[in-house]
Amino acid sequence: MPRRVTGIAIATLALLAPALAAAQETVVVPTRVIYPGQEVGADALEIVPLRRNLPNPSVYALDLEQVAGKVARNTLLPGRMVFNAALRDAYVVEAGKPVEMRFVQGPLTISATGVPLQPGSAGDVVRIRNLDSGQIVSGVVMADGTVRISAS
């Protein structure tokens, strides 16, 4: 004889569903100490299941792609969840190391050598000193290590 699902069973399943889903969520934790300024390699990370519900899961790294290849801002301890704010993108340009500056407008391209006054990741706006003129300008760091200057 078939069993009937009662309202109590449905209500119980509805209450347990969030807990079951949370039990299947995972977070990223380091397997060794990672110090500030060190690049985080995938070999130093592992995925572990959550034991409890997180109040705000968006502040934690939930998969390896969010962490691997980034640089630690703070010390990351083994077995502790990684906060997204404890990571930054690797710098593409370093302060004091000459790079190529490019001004591009339509078919016109002007290149010069400049020295960034601050480090920057791809997409960051940095101040840079033109070595020829001594002028300080701002530009956007490109992924290829150049700095694109725009008309001001």
N, C-alpha and C positions, 0 to 999 in steps of 0.2 A: 504494500500500500504506500503511495507517495506521501512524503512528508510535506507539510505546509509550512511556509516561512511566516513567522508571526511578526507583528509590528515591533516587538521587543528585540528580536534578532536583527531586524533592519536597523533599528535605532542604535544597537550595540555596534554593528558594522560601521555605521556612519561616524560614531564617536572614535572608533579605533583606526579608521582610515588615515587621518593625519599622523597618528603615532606610527603606523606602519610605514607610511611614506618617509617620515623623518628618520626612521631606523635604516632606511636604504640610502639616505644621503651620505656623502663623503666629504672630507676636507683634506687639504694637503698639509703634511707636517714634515719638517726636516729630519733626517736620520743622524745628522751630526751638527755641531755648532757652526753657524755661518756668521761671520763678522761683518760689520758695516763696511761697505765698499767692495765686498767680494761678490763676484758673479755667482748666481745660484744655478748649479748644474742639475739636470734631471736625475743624475746618479745620487744626489744628496737629498732626494725627496721620496716620499711614499704617500700613497692614498690610504686613509683609514676611515672606517665608518664612524658616523656621529653616534655618540651615546645619549645625547640629549638634544632637545630642540634649541636652536640658536635664536636669540631675540631678533637679530638683524643679520641674516646670512650673507647679505651683499657685501659686508665689510671683510669677509674672510675669503681666502683663495680656495675655490672648490674643485679646481682641476689643474693638472700639471701645466697646461698651456698658459695659465695666468701667472706662473711663477718661473718656470725654466727660462733661462737667458736674461732674467732681470738682475738687478744689483740690489743688495740689501742696504736699506737705510739704517736699520737697527740690527742688533744682534738677534739672530733667530736660533731658538733653542730646540734641541731634539725632542720630538713628541708633542710640541706645542703648535697649536693652529697658527697659520701665517695670516697676518692682517695684510690686506691689499696696500694699505698706507705705509707698510714697512718695506715696500719695494719701489724701485724706480727703473725706468729704462736706462740702458747703458748709454754713456755719453758718446756722441759721434765726434764732437770737437772738444778739445781740452784747452783750458785757459793758458795763454802764453805759447801755444804751438801754432806756427803759421799754417794758414789754410787758404784756399782759393776763394775769393769773393767774386760773385757774378751779378752783374746788372743786366737783365734781359727785358727788352721792350720791343715787341714785334720782331723784325729781322735783326735788330741791333743787339749785340752782345758785347759787354765790356767786362774784362777779367782783370783782377789785380790780386796781389797777395796782402792778406791782412792777418792780424793777430787777435783772436777772441779774448775779451776781457773777463769772460766767465765760461765755464763748461756748458755744454748743451746737448740734448738728445734731439733726434729727428723731430722737426716740428716746433722746437723751442725758438723763441726770439732771443737773440744774444746781441750784445754790443761788441763791436769789432773795430780795431784801429787799422786804417789803411797805412801800410808801411811806406808808400811813396809820398803821400801828402800829410800824414799824421792826423787826418780827420777821423773822428769817431762816428760811426754810423751803426744803425741797427739792421739786422737781417735775420732771416729764417734759416735754421740749420736744415740742410737736406740730408737724405739718407746716404748719399754718396760722399758725405764729408765736406761738401762745399757749403758756402753761406750765400743765399740769394738775397740781394739788396733790392729794395723797391724804391720807386720815386717817392720823395716826400713832399 
